[in-house]
Each structure stands twice: as structure tokens, then as C-alpha cells.
């Protein structure tokens, strides 16, 4: 829908001159004021008619091949301005109002001929996780004198989900006392594993490689195998998203190099610096450890309590699909919860099978973290503590003393400070 922009300074000046000419004509009757009145009147009518048809037949379309990306990648989008009318259009402005930081879809087209298409591409580095709308897009124009600016708004074409940054973790401990193989879980799964649990009748959608031909020949109808999870203990990641324990330092403005615009769509940035906040570090650590264990064929679950103030539990599973679920959950997480890491672990521990690995990620320096670790040990679980040094993020001190207390329980501890190499810090975790 075409919209005229109000409060144009040029329009106010012309209207004032038109009014003064009419007043002078009524007062004096001089021919010059009559000519001036006609001049300003025709100028207003002509400019209004020009502006009314300046966007007729003009459309803007934006396209992208992907709607999910990760921090550190380059997001590419294609814009196309088309003039479907026969008359040329002058001075078109495209204003990209996407919520993505650093969006570069805005441009100015001095002239576009009738029937012409004007495509262009934008490339932006993704430096922030979250969900961002691709639009709205506002196209505007005006008459040659700038009296009647007009615009049309194109609704958002969709949204972009940006996953958190992950780092390479080369080694992360299996807690001491956890034997390879763990405990048999006796749980059905849709995945094909070495542990067959039985057979059942074929159902639409079952893979052909699951057909048990011996039972099929014996019963005269298609039978498929059912499987159980491998006897490997689950890995649970508990992320502290309580508002009161978070800390952050002032973040400097993001500056990206000019040559990043010419990089490949799939090429990652050479360096992506995390914002100096415990929220972003904790989310990146959870994503990195989730990918680390999933690559090693472990079943990984995620528990947190963010803005929704309810316990968000992602049941454990394996494979690339589970990694996508974990990254999506972390991309939308905001550390604004009320539930402490101790309450989070206590609420979830009673539902975890014995022998499971529980990774606690927290910036808290309270003694209740060590007590929580002790409770998990008594329940037959295998905890690992990842402590964010709150003091290095501008928070209270005490992380070193807490780490020493947890290490006395013979539990692996990883201490992460602001600005450190995250991959190296996680790979150098103390403990076996």
C-alpha cells in the first residue's frame, strides 16, 4: 500500500508560499500574486501526481538459499527491484529493516527503466546468535522537488535462525570410575544399533534394511527388527541460565573487515570473538560439548531454564538431528531464569539413569555448586564441572576456591576465563 510521508519540510515551505500569495492577491489584486498563486498551485498538483505514480509497477523481492546458519558464517541474500511499468522510475530507495545486526540490503537506484530488473546481492558476517526477521523492506521515492515522499512496505519474507558458535574440543574427560560401555539401558530406539531387541510387523515408513527375512519367511508377512540403545551411558548437559549469577563486561563495537564481503558463502570467518559475557560463553560451551559427544556416538541431552521460567528438557538422542535440536534450543536461550544450577540439577537428577555423565556449566561461585556435585555422586551419576570464572567477566570472585573444593571430590573441573581460547580450555580439563 502506498503511503505519503507527512511533515515534509519542502512541502511546508511551498504551502506557506502558496498561502502568502493568495493573501497578497486578495489584499492587493496585483497580477504578479495571481501568477505566483498559479505557479505554486500547479507545482503542488504536478508534484503530487508525480509522487502518486512514482512507485506504480515497482516491486522488491528478496531471496536466500538458507534460513539456518551459524555464528562465524557469511549470510548471503539476493535482492531484486523490478519496474513492470513502461515508464522509467527515478530515485528509488530500498531500506532493509531486518533485525539482523549489520544488514546491508539498503541501496539507492538513481534510475530504472521500464521493464528493467535490478538485482544485487548482500553478504554479512553472522556475529550474533538468535532469530532475526528478514524484513520488512521499505521502498520509497519522491517527486523531483521532494514535496511528496512516498513509500511502500514489503512484509518480512521469513526469518533467519543463527546457531551459537562452536569450537573444536580435542579431549574431554570421561569421569573416573565410568567403565566403557556403562549400563544397559533397555530402551527402544528408531536407530539401527548392534543390539536387536525383537521383531514386529512392518509398518509404512520402516526402512527396508530393518526387515528380518527369516521371520518374514516363517510368518508369511513382512517383519522388521527392533533395536535398543547401545549400552553407553547418556551425557546430560545442564546449563545455568539463572539471571542473578550472570556477569558481563562492556562489549566493544563490532568491526568487520571490508574484504569479508567477498568471501564465499560457506567460508567461516577466521576469527570470531565471543561477547565477554557468561551467558554467551556458557551457551557456546554447551554447543561445543554437545557436538563433541555426539561425534563419539553418545546420546546427549540438554537441560536449562531460561526466559520461559520453565524447565526446558531436550531428551537424549544421537546423530546430526540431535545436534540441530541442541543448537536450535541454545540459539533461542536467554539467561533470564530464576532457577539456580543446584535446583536445576536436583529437579533433573532423579530422572537420570545411574552411570550417566552430567556436565554442569555455571558461572556461580556459591558453595551449593559443590554440594550439588556431591549429591550427583551419591545418586550414582558422574558429574563434570565447567566453571566460568565470574571475576574475569566482571562478577564476584570465588571460582578458584570452588574449583578446588570440587576437585577434592575427585570430579573433573574445567575453569574458563574471559578472553581465553575456548577450545584449548575445554580440552585441558583437569581430571581423568
SESEFI-658232 format. One record per residue: x, y, z of N, C-alpha, C in turn. Coordinates in steps of 0.001 Angstrom, whole numbers, plus 500000, padded with zeros to 6 digits. Each point is the difference from the previous one (the first is absolute). Layout:
<atoms>
XYZXYZXYZ
...
</atoms>
This chain:
<atoms>
500843498807500000499157501193500000500880501246500000
499675500953499128500787501230499883499697500913501182
501070500585500556499830500863501155500781501293499786
499312501134500143500645501299499904500642500335501349
501229500466499947500713500374501210499614501416500390
499549500162501215499547501305500466501184500846500500
499673501257500256500968500939500592501247500168499137
499799500103498677501124500283499111500361501483500119
501248500349500299500378501421500133499768500785498714
500309499402498846499802500704498731498527500288499761
499146499045500356498565500189499799499489501136500876
500472500092501230499554501072500877500407501376499453
501182500092499401500450501272499437499124500403498818
499707499044499099499187500310498819498573500361500412
499434499293500968498655500325500469499956501399500624
501054500364500702500048501328500591500077501074498928
500837499757498950500094500957498900498682500096499246
499333498877499810498702499997499317498968500805500797
500000499799501323499055500733500838500298501498499989
501294500374500056500357501412499971499607500643498671
500153499268498910499624500531498678498501500245499934
499213499068500551498549500191499989499590501189500863
500650500143501149499668501141500868500381501321499344
501175500028499358500428501227499325499088500323498824
499563498950499274499086500218498876498666500558500487
499502499456501099498718500496500527500127501425500521
501187500343500520500174501342500578500278501059498961
500808499679498989500436501015499029499398499810498631
499723498731499618499489499735498657501037500167498919
501301500073500355501063500173499012500150498740499154
500234500156498667500126498826499119501147499063500395
501088500540500555501140499149500330499629498957501047
499148500396500949499583499034501027499066498949499422
499244500393498959499152499014499324500864498958499303
501080500452499321500882499054499316500720499096501010
500429500600501114500678499193501022499058498956500596
498736500366500168499042499035500540499815498835499046
499880500308498683499904498926499010501260499129500001
501155500644500140501267499255499986500068499009501153
499740500490501227500076499086501146498907498929499950
498805500369499513498936499006499889500330498902499013
500516500399498815500383498996499001501164499144500496
500921500619500739501123499238500540499509498932500976
499049500364500834499468499033500952499251498875499291
499166500364499031499236498978499276500911499088499192
500970500588499285500913499183499186500868499097500844
500525500515501114500843499176500865499194498879500646
498763500308500393499163498960500588499689498895499011
499687500383498732499716498991498985501246499161499696
501160500660499943501260499271499742500248498973501119
499852500446501268500265499110501126499018498837500054
498735500272499599498985498948500076500306498842499068
500661500276498864500288498914499060501474499585500007
500803500549500927501439499718499985500332498566500397
499135499343500768500249498611500404499052499019499333
499218500474499060499061499108499317500768499023499117
499754498721500184500679498972499217501374499623500528
500421500603501116501315499704500574499826498986501127
500809498957499998499943498967501037501410499646500447
500096499484501220501269499560500578499829498565500470
500955499165499651499981498610500436501355499646500580
499994499241501074501247499559500623499963498483500173
501127499367499708500093498545500028501288499588500702
499941498849500645501187499408500594499884498484499922
501137499347499862499997498545499893499916499311501348
500420500662501040500016499383501327499221500856500980
499413499351500964499310500701501084500593499634501359
501034499155499990500692499625501228501496500080499740
500701500692500861501443500156499866500610500020501392
501293500199500059500710499977501271500874501230500122
500203500424501232500887501126500253501374499697499396
500515500963499237501279499808499332499867499759498512
498791499708499529499785499790498579499596501305499320
499989499963498665499588501149499196498593499738499472
499099500924500267498623499879499543499820500838498743
499530499348498949499828500661498707498517500081499650
499600501161499521498600500231499630499950500723498668
498994499650499193499837500589498675498764500891499977
500193501247499579498910500956499838499764500238498510
498755500265499660499676500335498610498908501065499989
500319501151499387499035501078499801499538499950498547
498709499927499786499445499871498648499019501129499726
500123500582498805499075501022499527499165499395498887
498766499642500316499133499339499023499256500989499101
500077501268500290499321500992499165500873500359498795
499438500741499070500733500412498805500818501264500236
499641500760501000500692501253500271501172499773500942
501070500746499842501135499868500928499655500569501372
500681499485500993499823500487501367501330500556500487
499924501146500656501210500681500441500077500031501516
501219499930500477500344500161501406499184499087500913
500252498701499852499366499011500865500948499655501152
499477499972501196500789499647501178499443498712500602
500890499036500211499635498734500634500585500010501410
499141499885500997500421500034501398499742498632500625
501082499286500306499907498682500623499918500169501512
498873499628500576499789500146501430500031498659500723
500852499115499542500176498719500674500592500218501384
499689499081500909500521500094501359501393499415500134
500510499401498948501348499428500054501040501103500084
500939499925500944501030501041500124500864500073498745
500238501209499526500871500193498853499348499729498662
498671499970499923499332499747498719500335501106499001
500259499604498750500453500945498978499098499980498766
498724499772500183499109499927498855499529501342499486
500281501089500709499538501318499565500861500509498853
499356500669499033500725500583498873499147501085499359
500608500768499075499317501064499263500182499729498510
498883500026499253500029499812498548499620501335499348
500952500693499365499680501300499391498986499897498867
500071498909499233499103499878498846499842498527499651
498765499576499778499719498657499524498977500114498885
500345499490498830499161500165498803498778499087500059
499044500296499140498792499196499933500307498560499624
499425499050500727500212498586499748501353499484500455
500777500796500699501342499594500407499989499360501381
500916499043500202500234499378501296501381500438500489
500098500250501285501275500416500563500318499075501180
500759498923499758500354499102501100501322500410500658
500134499698501271501272500189500700500022499056501203
501200499704500470500185499059501102500656500700501189
499715499468501174500628500501501221500629498829500746
501103500256500638500684499009500832500328500637501340
499595499347501071500273500533501334500577498884500866
500959500328500853500505499003500960499021499856501155
499753498766500404499097499726501103500806499979501295
499773500983500834500772500173501225499152499863501256
498722499696499839499109499924501161498986498897499787
499805499180501026499018498917499908498589500551500207
499011499209499637498614500390500211499185499825498738
498777500481500042499110499953498844499744501437499549
500140500244498707499896501338499440499037499964498813
499151501028499907499059500083498886500699500577498774
499668499459498851500535500483498717499014501018499436
500046501167500525499081501054499601499462500695501245
499033500887499843499381500409498735500950500824499134
499626500127498719500758500791499042499138501175499551
500542501188500112499263501213499641500617500590498736
499187500182498964500445500659498774499321501357499927
500772501019499743499460501362500015500503500780498796
499276501055499688500357500896498897499394501372500307
500134500927499055499448501349500186499965500713498660
499347501128499994499971500825498788501320500759499877
500289500632498849501297500672499817500280501091501022
498980500595500590500208501081500953499963499514501464
499765498753500183499985499450501347498837500436500840
498874500380499384498854500480500762499177498861500593
499883498901499273499133498896500415500792498685500016
500754499736501056500653498687500114498950498904500191
500154498907499292499069498879500100500807498733500258
499349499040500611500674498744500305498998498856499988
500534498800499842499195498781500058500799498975500801
499338499303500910500661499031500860499689498582499540
501058499225499783499856498591499643500171499187501279
499036499146500351500099499235501259501238499105500022
500413499570501190501154499090500099499788498725499212
501066499544499368499923498793499177500295498739500781
500308500103501282500321498841500819500929500414501124
500676499022500553500921500263501104501262499170499822
501042500449500648501298499326499964500346499564501418
500284498712500157500403499460501300501513499820499991
500674500676500920501461499950500081500384499174501217
500675498873499748500448499130501081501194500619500730
500220499631501264501161500519500726501310499458499444
501081500675500336501318499596499537500437498731500718
500659499106499269500580498798500592501499499994499750
500725499366500890501447499882499875500368498521499986
501180499708499496500483498626499961500519499601501379
499435498925500526500462499433501264500723498700499682
501279499939500294500813498835499629499942498898501044
499762500342501242499938498990501058499175500552501148
499085499183500478499203500378501167499856498747500842
500144500093501312500141498775500800498709499208500113
500166498666500015498978499125500521500256499910501495
499020500303500847500253500030501440500582498697500508
500889500107500967500639498822500568498964499063500585
500224498717499802499086498989500508498935499603499008
499884500683498863499011499653498984500652499060499001
499569498755499993500583499019499104499477500205498589
500813499740498974499507500089498631498821499052499815
498945500465499445498810499179499811498912500319500982
500357500399501228498991500427500963499001498908500323
498734500361500136498948499080500372499025499831498847
499453498798499873499005499748498960498734500790500320
499467500694498998498858500885500233498659499345499702
499985498942499154498754499313499673498931500976499552
500343500822499025499075501008499528499887499915498484
498754499959499504499780499918498566500475501276499317
500465499860498762500455501143499225499694499768498536
499790501093499255499757499887498563501285499824499221
501156500147500676501279499868499330500391498537499898
500856499707499028500527498656499826501261499871500831
499980499113500985501141499772500879500355498517499978
501139499602500559500357498573500030499120499170500919
499127500617500792499203499278500992498567499844499516
499679498809499449498641499714499564499168499562501196
498795500590500137499149499712501151498841499078499655
499692499816498726498879499166499608499533500342498608
498851499455499626499430500263498679498545500416500176
499497500710498990498595500403499961499581500078498550
498699500203499766499510500089498637500463501290499337
500164499927498703500431501157499203498922501077500013
500421501231500129499101501153499944500485500955498926
499093500720499331500437500958498962501007500990500556
501088500156499275501062500895500428501218499283500538
499858498716500337501151499242500490501003499792498871
501284500087500356501050499812499008500090498527499608
500336499774498733500091498627499505501154499235500635
501051500711500440501132499295500590499696499489501407
498810500293500521499611499496501316499124498752499894
499726499551498784499161498804499820500775498758500447
499372499200500831500578498724500442499425498896499111
500812499549499033499491499126498952499645498616500527
500709499515500998499673498674500549498614499998500611
499702501001500831498666500089500598498939500284498945
500367500765498961499049500285498920499605498729499276
500998499128499707499708498741499304499202499054500887
500271500031501311499313499079500911498541500394500191
499728501299500072498641500453500303499206500389498766
500671500133498876499287500311498774499604501458499854
500547500873500789499760501436499896501262500729500434
500130501249499560501220500748500274500160500260501490
501192499689500504500344500241501390501293500821500046
500062500950500913501188500846500114500587499863501404
501306500291500096500719499897501269499830501279500810
499911499837501312500036501111500936501345500004500707
500466501204500341501333500122500581499921500733501332
501045499768500808500193500729501240501214500896499872
500035501021500848501182500849500034501220499204500427
501144500366499450501243499381500434500192500229501495
500643499058500680500208500166501445501074501026500307
499754501243499591500885501113500323499230500982500866
500634500468501064499322500933500888499685501297499268
498863500597500353499596501259499378500855501152500505
500039501068499217500673501229500386498948501090500112
499902500592501175499047501068500238500765501296500227
499620501042499275500607501326500158499009500889500726
500375500456501189499165500888500805500615501393499958
499297500916499370500493501365499799499306500955500956
500795500713500772499472500967500963499592501279499260
498689500265499942499488501204499339499305500916500994
500403499919501279499413500884501008500519501418499814
499103500970500087500356501391499751500978500537501052
499820499630501247500752500616501084501468499609500027
500406498939499328501406499585500041500758500406498737
499321500618499046500666500379498754500813501275500194
501045500123499199500860501185500030500458500291498584
500308501266499737500420500405498657500815501274500087
500973500100499107500802501204499859499462500833498847
500264501307499979499579500820498851500590499442498708
499149499874499013500433499439498723500396501116499042
501218499946499429500383501008499008499180499837498738
499812501078499227499231499895498756500654499017499043
499135499222499323500492499000499067500494500669498731
501225499689499604500589500544498780500379498837499109
499485499976498806500313498931499063500818500550498845
500883499185499478500860500411498904499203500125498710
500440500904499122499280500226498746500070498771499101
501128499297500046500138498876499070499089498841500363
499316500051501169499090498930500358498822499937499036
499709501104499311498890500018499055500244499103498807
501252499709499689500314499245498802500330498544500305
499777499588501220500306498618500334498873499093499531
500307498717499971499020499010499567498864499905501002
498854499552499527498832499865500861500258499027501139
500714498904499748500222498971501002501299500179500752
500766501003499679501274500191500667499791500679501341
500581499460501045499858500553501334500993501132500207
499658500877500884500918501066500344501223499415500694
501149500593499794501222499493500605499968500168501518
499410501066500473499930500242501436498630500563500357
499358499328500934498738500491500544500182500120501504
499856501187500509500218500255501416498649499978500707
499897499157501016498764499944500774499829501270500825
498783500478500162499774501124500916500456499623501401
500595500916500745500524499671501341498894499862501035
499161499004499852498914499753500946499941498514500308
499641499679501225499905498595500387498863499291499256
498983500747499611498900499393499242500494499451498671
500716500813499231500455499566498682501066498915500112
500890500112500971501019498968500190499356498668500392
499036500044500914499350498770500422499253499318498867
499317500787499174499251499426498880500961499410498976
501096500673499712500979499472499053500649498720500533
500260499939501290500577498795500596499024498834499894
498732500248500310498994498938499900499887499481498576
500009500886499022499911499579498603501235499201499582
501169500437500431501242499326499619500093498611500620
499628499881501278500056498690500645498923499066499460
498842500546499670498977499163499377500481499413498691
500640500814499174500535499488498738501119498995500236
500830500252501015501124499109500297499500498591500331
499012499883500883499524498679500394499140499349498922
499254500778499247499199499412498920500896499409498920
501134500620499742500939499442499037500572498671500476
499959499760501299500507498753500570498878499023500294
498897500161499303498865499075500034499358499900501380
500060501084500775499351500002501305498639500666499898
499079499572500848498683500637500082500112501214500917
499616501172499497500192501258500714498644500652500237
499776500459501235498806500757500356500383501365500535
499046500917500023500255501376500427498893500448500938
500392500654501093499042500523500966500384501440500320
499030500897499995500226501399500347498681500600500452
500078501211500520498801500731500415500244501473499722
499467500497498891500269501361499567498835500930500227
499713500796498973498996501059500115498616499461500300
499688498798499524498658499450500200499719499618501445
501048499961500866499884499649501415499515498571500209
500020499185498958499635498590500127501202499153499589
500029498784500495501121499117499733499940499534498548
501029500329499234500074499585498594500902498779499914
499403498857499710500723498734499963499967499459498580
501178499775499437500136499363498694500459498569500240
499132499001499772500364498615500306501246499564499234
500780499090500567501235499573499337499736499210498733
500836500235499022499929499285498733501357500119499332
500148499381498840501275500002499296499816500514498581
501136500288499358499973500352498590499921501495499737
500063500320498711499984501387499580498696500708500292
498902499262499992498711500629500284499965500518501436
500572499240500938500046500442501387500880501234500154
501093500059499238500851501184500048499227501232499550
499187499858498952499183501114499543499017500452501062
499402499048500736499068500364501068500709500750501114
501208499545500358500754500656501069500381501417499588
500492500157498784500404501324499537498812500945499901
498864499485499566498804500852499909499534500437501377
500009499078500968499589500354501351500939501038500606
501299499861499749500965500945500554499940501348499287
499666499993498719499907501256499263498891500885500542
498948499391500540498849500751500492500036500220501506
501038499499500672500057500081501454500451501387500458
499340500521501028500380501254500642500173499728501493
501143500400500529500316499734501400499251500978500901
498703499802500092499144500854500821499117499161500911
500487498806500350499215499112500849500161500314501471
499190499310500802500031500161501455500524498751500697
500147498902499272500385498722500590501521499887500031
500569499768501188501446499861500145500460498661499456
501318499853499823500547498747499486499756498866500990
499994500309501309499736498967501001498562499490499884
499039500917499858498602499586499846499789499282498679
500706500448498969499889499372498687500470498554500060
501175499784500626500547498644500087499151499113500905
499508500561501098499182499212500920498704499552499342
499385500882499228498735499665499336500186498941498925
501168499968499371500210499091498885500705498714500401
500767500025501089500835498843500352499172498751500254
498817500145500567499185498837500321499479499288498752
500087500657498844499531499383498758501142499443499157
501229500117500461501150499568499214500398498588500382
500300499143499020500456498644500323501387500021500620
500249499048500892501299499918500655501101499782498968
501144500633500253501120499887499086500050501085498952
498972500850499953499985501071499008501035501070500353
500556500610498973500906501130500179499173501283500062
500234500814501019499280501256500170501021501131499972
499895500878499001500922501125499849499297501255500495
500535500585501071499444501225500569500774501195499452
499308500913499336500611501212499462499405501177500742
500824500695500781499465501067500843501056501057500296
499586501270500129500900501049500485499846500248501502
499174499207500661499730500210501415501242499702500835
500177500761501084501116499774500931499482499553501363
498761499608500099499406499602501269500426498586500380
499993499735501287500393498682500490498998498921499613
498776500417499676498985499014499632500362499243498731
500897500552499189500441499278498803500772498752500403
500910500130500972500742498833500485499072498999500671
499012500487500747499035499093500622499196499254498939
499674500675498915499272499357498912500835498895499370
501283500253499801500886498975499457500015498771500906
500050500234501309500004498887500953498696499212499936
498880500698499849498706499322499892499952499122498742
500520500510498896500018499213498762500850498751500159
501118500123500688500848498827500238499256498953500825
499272500427501011499273499063500860498875499303499247
499499500616498946498949499376499190500551499058498931
501306499809499988500595499102499019500250500640498659
499990501323499936500267500719498760501463500424499955
500459500408498836501402500365499792500066501470499569
500141500924500961499992501426499643501344500495499493
499931501028499155501153500779499552499601501470500128
500860500806500610499680501413500231500769500882499029
499283500861499300500602501026499153499653501337500641
501001500625500605499786501225500758500485501205499199
499113500944499795500364501259499364500512500954501078
501206500479499848500607500884501001499251501328500003
499073500136500952499138501180500021500796501283500158
501103499962500749500793501212500233500575500546498705
500379499132499078500557500462498730498941500629499102
498716499764500319498899500605499249499404501196500736
500669500447501056499489501116500779499089499601501131
499945498693500329499155499520501072500774499811501297
499412499325500965500665499806501298501106498956499914
501022500086500849501052498982500034499526498752500739
500829498946499919499691498771500724500015498760499141
500239500137498689499988498827499124501147499050500320
501180500539500312501155499142500291499759499161501242
499470500600501050499718499252501233498940498934499755
498987500321499210498961499017499687500582498846499192
500873500301499035500630498940499201500827499078500882
500725500558500967500804499168500902499113499085500826
498877500507500459499085499178500796499454498838499188
499627500258498750499450498940499151501075498980499654
501233500449499772501082499068499681500285499064501160
499759500440501233500188499134501161499018498829499995
498901500133499243499040498900499857500386499056498870
501200500208499425500492499187498888499082500118498782
499550501231499754499137500293498862500758500909499033
500002499695498707500689500866499033499417501410499985
500865500991499911499585501403500014500676500716498842
499232500825499308500532500862498940499695501447500386
501025500833500032499838501410500361500250500846498758
499020500812499619500059500802498788499993501472500392
500971500749499504500078501440500272499648500772498740
499609501236500187499619500847498875501206500267499090
499787499867498706501039500270499027500906498835499714
499859498877500707500866498845499775499552499223498761
500912499185499489499670499102498894499062498933500528
498751500032499550498981499134500565500308498528499720
500421499701498770500307498612499664501133499443500833
501065500813500194501122499556500820499614499852501453
499160500879500522499568499915501393499202498746500258
499084499650499088499190498795500182500824498745499826
500966500035499124500832498817499747501001499761501115
500250501013500819500987499880501077499336499823501349
498820499391500003499262499815501252500807499141500960
500003500414501275500690499218501025499177498745500322
500667498988500229499332498739500330500222498978498944
499615498772500272500191498876499089498840499892499058
</atoms>
